[in-house]
Every structure is written in structure tokens, then in C-alpha cells.
Amino acid sequence: MSDKIAPIYAPSLYWFAYQYHRGLVTSNDDTPAQTLDDINPQWVRAKYGSIFNKFKVDLPLDIRLDEPSQNFDLLVGADDKRAIKFFTTKQDLEGFIYPQCLHDSYALNLNIYQPENPGQDEYQLADLAKFNPENCFKPEPESAANLGQTLLLSAYLNTTKPEHIRDLEPLAREGWIKFFHLENGENLPRLYRAYNLLGGYLYEYGSPKADLQENPYGHLLTWFLFEEQPTVILQKCYWELPELLLYYHKIAKSFQDSRIYYHHADRIVTENEIQLSELHQNYLNREKTETLSAAELQKLKITLKTLLATSLNYSQQLRNMEYARNTIAINSKNYQTTLERMEQLADTTLKDWRLFYEKEAIAFQEQIRADLNYFNPGSNLLNQAIATIRGLVEIDQAERDRHIQEKQQQLEDHIQALGVGIAGGAIVASCSGLLFEQQRMTFPWEAEFGKYPHPFLSAIAISSLIAYLAFKAAQYGIKKRRSRS
């Protein structure tokens, strides 16, 4: 089928790229949310410049640095007209750019097309590579602020509109193979949906669930036209399309991020189930009731600190999931409002584009809600584990402190009693010499030795006795007072 209708006519490429430029964005890893102070209008100049360099086009851009309102054109121009910049490439392609600031995001819009040339309008699929020199339209690596991009390739076909929309899908896929300079289409995303748009056939590649690791080519749309009327209708509502796709990418990005938060939270639960199982076996299920050793107590303290940090990280992942769910809900409403505005301008329904917020966006919210319900018991488990370990540490620490305090108190009591005894003996000893002052000292070789004890020895004996009695009395008094208290 693709060989018979290989020539296309008036191909046109639309590039829509989006980036947060202010506010907070949640990170994809374990780091906290980040501010976007480093993203400024110069990012717009660099983004367009990287594309124009590949086309060898010198197009100076006068980017406005002020923010006159929430939504405004990023190129300096007349206030009553859209700030659009036109260009021509060396490949005889023409186009324009129209960068905007929409709410909290930059929305970059670029259109490049092959001008109609009567009598020579046929365009071979292989020449689509000219629209993408050096793969300049291939998405860059993702970041926390990068919302993604959409490439819309439209072309006329000089053939009768097929009855079955899938008949032209091989041609649509082949067009992207040539566009991205591929030998085959193995790396291209699968066809996600095919539907009728304004009388033409639109083929959508790339699931909104897939990030750039799974789908490195982003969101791809091919629109085959069989008459001029669909283009005329699109022109009526085209300027609303960048905002509509902005909400699409915010919803898709939020859901993709929620999968990362889900896996982080699930990993935390798995790791802590093992750790808590060891805790139960080693401490809560032990038969002996003796006080924990100092090493065990220190290990429990370290475990407690680890669990506190883990609990904070776990709470952050759940908070990020809730934030993603709210973001999807808000932007689903915005998507619906913008689409209804487009339908009014086009004076026709765009029912196939309604499927995204009526089905996918709702399914995304329900999935995240189910995930949060699944993880709520994990929060309770972590809190209970922290409370249990804290209780073990406090009980054993209090028991150890009590034993140490009792030993210290006994030592203090002993020292106090001994001090009282020594003081009492010292007083008696200092006076005992006066009592025996008249008595002569005798020695072992004398006949009267031992008949009368020496006053010095008497003083020693009496002072020792009194010191001992004072010590015991003081010890008894201290214990009695301690027992009362």
C-alpha cells in the first residue's frame, strides 16, 4: 500500500515543546522539590538556536525579559498582534516560530513546510529527512522541568480516502522512519490511536504513559489530508492548539513521574519489611527478658534514626504522588476548557481529542488513588515500628540508668558514712592524749610492759571504735532516709 501512494504533497511539520519556568517541580529521584530560578527566557533563545544551527539559518530573536502578564508572547512585537518570526531555510523550506509564556510554562511553537509548487508538488517520503537535519527534533534527555514535545506532520495524499483508517498506517510509520533517519522502525513507538480529525486521518504514536527511556522519540502525530477543508478549519482554532498540548503534556508528565514515586515508595516498603522482620525476631520475639546490652541498645538507636529518615522519604514519595494526582485533575479541566474553546472556533466537534481527558486522564487519577490506598498501611507500619523501637530504647535505657544510679548512690552513701566515721574518730583521737597524759610509756623489754596500755594505743583503739560506730550509724541513717524518699 505504501509503495503505491508513496508521494505526498505539501508536507508541513509542527513542533510544540514545553518547559516549566517558575514555581516548584518535584524531582524524579530522592532529592526534594526544586525551584526553577535558573530557567529564564534565554532558554528559549538557546532552544530555537540549536534547531536553526542545524538548518544553517541565522535568525536573531528579540526575547522579552519582562513578564507583562501571566500569558504573553516571548518575542518583542506589537501588543495588538502575535509576535511571530518567519524564516526560510537553504533547503527551500519556509516556516515561522511563535514562542509563548502560558501560565507557569514556556510553550515553543515552530512550523516548517514545503511551499506548494504547481506541477512539482510531489514530495518523496525519503526527503522528509530534510525536515530534521542531524535529528535536531529528537527529544532531549528529560529533566524535572521538561514537559516534553509533540511533533505533528501533515501531508496531502492524492488518493481516494480509504474506507479503513488502518490502511494508511504503514505509510504514516514509514514517514517517521525517514524523518528520524532510521533504517527500520524498531525504535519508534507503537501506534497508540488512529482516528478521524476534521475529515483527515490522524495517527498518534507514543503512549502518554511512556517516558523517553521507553519511547525516545516522544509524542508523534501524522495527519493525512485528502482535501483542503480540514486545513481551513484548523486555521480557525490553530492558536489554541499549543495550550491544548501543554495540558496534555502536563497530564502525561505527572503520571510518568507518579510511576517513579510509586517505585521509590515500593522499594522503601520492601527494604523495611526485611529490616522490621529482623527487628521482630531479634528483639520482640526473644525469650530472655534481661536488659539489652550496650551494643544492642546502640544498634537500636541507629535503626531508629534510619527509620525516621526513611519515614520522611516515604512521606515525600506519597506527597509527590498526591501532588501528581492533583496536577492531573487540574489540567484535565484546563484541557477540557481549551478543547471546548477550539470546538467553538472551528464550529465543529473534536470528539476524538475528548478521549484523552474522558478516559486516560481519569484512569491516571484512579491509578494514583489506588496506589496511595495501597501504600497507606506502609505509613502505619513505619510509624508503629518507630514507636516500638523508641519504646524499647526508652525502657532499656531507663533500666540501665536506674542500675547505674543505684550503684552510684551506694558508693556515695558509703563515702558519706565513712567520712562521718573518720571525722568522729579523728575528734576523739585528738582529745585522747589529754586523758592519759600522766602515764609513762613502757616497752616490751621492761618488766612492767603491758600492765598499763599506752595512751597513744588507747587513743587509737577508742577513736577506731567510735569511728566505726559513727560510720554504721551514719550508714543506717542515710539508708533510712533514702528508703523514705
Buried (B, 14 or more C-beta within 10 A) or exposed (E): EBEEBBBBBBBBBBBBBBBBBBEEBBBBEEEEBBEBEEBBBEBBBEBBBEBBEBBEBEBEBEBBEEEEEEEBBBBEBEEEEEBBBEBBBEBEBBBBBBBBBBBBBBBBBBBBBBEEEEEEBEBEBEBBBBBBBEBBBBBEEBBBBBBBBBBBBBBBBEEEBBEEBEBBBEBBBBBBBBBBEBEEBEEBBEBBBBBEBBBBBBBBBBBBBBBBEEBBBBBBBBBBBBEEEBBEBBEBBBBBBBBBBBBBBBBBBBBBBBBBBBEBBBEBBEEBEEBBEEBEEEBEEEEEEEBBEEEBBEBBBEBBEEBBEBBEEBEBBBEBBBBBBEBBBBBBEBBBEBBEBBBEBBEBEBEBBBEBBEEBBBEBBEBBEEBBEEBEEBBEBBEEBBEBBBEBBEEBBEEBEEEEEEEEEEEEBEEBBBEBBBEBBEBBBEEBEEEBEEEEEBEEEEEEEEEEEBBEEBBBEBBBEBBEEBBEBBBEBBEEEEEEE
